[in-house]
Amino acid sequence: MLVTFNTDVHADITMFGDIAVTFLKIMGHSGTVPGAIQAEDVPAALNRLRTAIATQQIPAPPAGDKDGGESTISLKNRAIPLIELFEAAAKAETYVMWK
C-alpha cells in the first residue's frame, strides 16, 4: 500500500504504507488511512516528529530484502520530505491530509 500526504502549499509526498503509519503514530495520530490533521494541530504533530528524530526515538526501519538486494534507508532520512511538507503547512496555517 502507498500513502500520499498532501496540503495546498507543498507538493504531494508518497510513502510506503508501513513507513507512513509509523510516522503518523509518532505524530500522535491513530495511523488510520485516509485521514487528516487540522491546521491548528499541524505544528504539534511536526514538533513530535522532529523530537522523535532528534532523540532517535524512532523504530528501526523494516528489514531489507532477504536476498541482500536493496540497502535500507533510515526512517530519519525518510522523514525529511514529510517534515518539509509539515513545515510548509504550519507556515501557511493549513491542514495536511493523506490517503
Protein Blocks (a to p, Z undefined) as FASTA:
>chain_A
ZZddddfkbccddddfklmmmmmmmnopahiacddddfklmmmmmmmmmmmmmnopaccd
ddddfklpaccddfklmmmmmmmmmmmmmmnopadddZZ
